Amino acid sequence: MEQELQIATTAAREAGAAIARIFHTQDFTVTQKSQDRGPLTEADLLANNILTEHLTRAFPNDGLMSEETLDDPSRLKKSRVWIIDPLDGTREFTLGIPEFVVSIGLVVDGEAKLGVLYNPIREELFAGVVGKGCTLNGVQVHATSHSAVQGGRFLVSRSEHKKGWFQPWEQEAEMTPMGSVAYKLGLVAAGKAEATFTPKPRNEWDLCGGVACILAAGGLASDGSGTPYRFNRPDPLHIGVCGTNGALHPQVLKMMTKAGS
């Protein structure tokens, strides 16, 4: 996976640089996607063009699925598929909050094998290859070994936090609201938190790169039922997100059943 990791890293950095230029000028137009799928800016589209060009040129026989590109069903017949979110955390981007990443994942026969996440404002590059390890800015990182909810650090949805979904645990653990599903997964992989979770559905492009990083760092990731993720499905929506250090996975799955209830 050395070539794949190099190409993905180069693409993520270039797309991130383009996003950062727009972010720092704060001169962009925000539109709404159809079917209430969230905001869209020129930064999303520019980053998408950069990633797509890099990946399709380097790996023309691989499939590709992006949040910002019309889905091509031919990907379903491919063994290798790149799943990308050019700007995961667009809402935070529009609010001037630096909690967003370029997310790139490579799936082989349904399993996430490689992930690259790049936060261009905080200059954090997470890169993981399952079975080989995960790095943050070139330094090897690992998921934590903390095994109790008490004293744990959990990264949660900002909107869900405002609704009070995590109040049952706030006296015993840190419940930190944060944007971008992929960014939260990357921070768990890097040992900056024990887990991130939500019972709400998320799409494959939100998940794939971060899931690969968590698995590469020795953690676990599953949907809300505890089933390990399988990617490149006809329907990209998965019900629930549970990304943990592994030691806390059963406890977090139980927490998910109570969150928002």
N, C-alpha and C positions, 0 to 999 in steps of 0.2 A: 504493500500500500504506500510505498515511499513516493512514487510519482503522483498518486492520487492526493496524498496529503500536501505535497508541494503545490500542486495546481490549485487545490481548494484554498490553501492558505493565501496564495498570491491573489486569487480572485476575491476572497473575503477582505483582504487589506485594501485592494483597489476600490471595491464597492463601498467599504467603510470610509475611505477618504472622500469619496464623492458625497456620501451622506453627511459627513462632518462639515464639508464646505457649506452645504445648504443649511445645516443646523446652526452654524455660527452666524450666518447672515440673517437668519429668521425671516427670510424673504421667500415664502412659498405659499402655494394655494392648497387648501384642504378641501377635498370633496368627499362625498360619502359613497361607498360601494353599494351596489344593489342588494336587496334582501337584508338590509341592516347588517352588513358584514364589516362595518367599521370604517375608519377614515382611510383616505388614500392621498398621497402627496407625490410630487415629482421625484422626491428622493427614493420612494419605493420603486418607481418605474425605471429610474436611471440605474439604481443598484441591480434591478432585475436584468436589465440589458447587459450589464457588465458580467454578472455571474453566468448568465446563459451563454454569452459569447465565449467565455473562457472554457466552460465545461463541455459545450458541444464541439468546440474546435479540438480539444484535447482527447475527448472520448466520444467520437461520433456514433458509435454503436450502442452506447448506453441510453437508457430512457431518462426522462427528466420530468419532474412535476414541480411547479412553482405556484405559490399563492397568486402571483400576478400574471400568470399565463393561462390561456385557455387549455384545459386538460386534453391531452392526447391519449386516447385509450390504448394506443399501441404499447404504452409503457407496461401494461399488464402482461405482455408476452416477453418482457425483458428480464433477464436474470439480475442485471445490475441497473439500478435506478438512482439518480441523484434527486433528492427531495430538498427543496430550498425555500426559505423565507427571506427575501432580500432585505426586509426591515421588520423584524419581529419586535413589536412595541411601538407601532406607529403613533398610538394615542399619546404615549409618553413623549415621543419625538415632537409632536405638535404642541405639547405643553411646556417644552423646554426642560424636561426631566431626562437626564442621561441614563436611562434604564432601558436600553434597546440594543439589539445585536443583529448583525448579519448572521444567518444560520444556514449551514450547509451540511447535509447528511448524505451518506452513501449507503444504500441498501443492497445486499446480495441475497437473493432468494428469500426475500421477506424480512431479513434480519438486519438491523442497523449495525454497520461495521465500522464506519468512520464518521466523525463529527468535527466540524470547525465552527466556532462561534467567535465573533469579533465585535467588541464594543469600542467604536472608534473614538469616543469622547474620553472614556477612562483608559483607553489604550490597553485593553485586556484581550488577549487572544487565547482561547481555549482550543486545544487540539487533541483529539483522542482517536486511537485505533484499538478496537476491542481485541483483547489478548496481548496488546503491546504496551498499553499504558496511556496516560493522559498528562498533558502539560498545560501550564499557564505561563504565557510569555517565555516558553522554552524551558521552564523549570518543572520537573516531575511533581505531580500532585496526586493525592489519594483521597477517597471518601473517608470521613471520620469513622471512629469505632464506637462512638457514644451510643449506648443501647437503652437509655431511658428517656421518656418524654420529659420528665423533670430535668431542667437545666439544658434542654435541647434548643436549637435554633431552627426556626421554621420560616420559610419564605412563602408568602401567601399573596393572593390577588388583592390589589388595592381596593377594588370595588367591593369584593366580598368582605374585606376587613371592615369597611365602612358600614356594612350591613350587620356587623356584630357576629359573624359566623364563627369566630375563633375565640370568643370570650370564655368558653368553658376551660381553656388551657392557658389563659394569659397570666394567671397567678403562678404557674409553675414552669412556663417556657417562654422563650422570646418568639412572638408572632410578628414578623416584620413584613409590612405591606410593600410590594414591589411590582413593577411592570415587567412585561415580557416573560412568557413561559420559558422560552429557550434560555434566556439569561439566568433565570432562577435555577434551571437544571444545571447550567454550567457552574454556577457558584456552589451547588451541592457537590458536583464532581470535584471541585477544587478544595473541598473541605472547609468552605466558608460558612456552611450551614449543614444541618443534618438531613433536612428533607424539604421538599416542596410538594404541595398537594392541592387538588381541587376536585370536587365531585362533578363539576361541570364538563361538558364535552369540549375537546380541542382537536384541531386538525393535524394531519401528519406533518405538515410543514412547520407547525409550532413545536413539534416534538422531536423529530428524527435526529437532528444534529445534537441536541442536548441529551437525548437518551443514549446515543453512542458514546458521548463523553462520560456520562455516569457509569455505564457498563465498563468502559475502558479504565475508569478510576477505581473499580472494585465495588461499586454500588449496585443497586437494583432499580428497575423501572417497570411499571405495569400500569394497566388501566385500573379503573375503580373496582373491578372484580378480583384483582390480583393476577390476571392473565398477562403474561409477558407480551409486549407489543409485537405485532406482525405488521409490516409496512408494505406499501405498494398494493393496496386494496382498491377495489372499485369505488367504495365509499371511504374517503379519507378521514371521516370523523370518528374519533375514539371517545368512549364515555369514561371520563375521569382521568386524572393524572396523578400518579404516585411515583415520585422520584426520590429515592432515599440513599443513605449510606449502606443499606442492606441490613444492618443490625436492628434498625427501627421499622423495617418494612411492615411487619404484621401489626404493630401498634398504630402506624399511620393509616393503614387500611381501615382499622376500626374507627379512627378519628374521622375519616372521610364519611362514614355512614351517619355521623352526628352533625357534621358541619352543614349549616344552613337549614337544619330540620327544626 
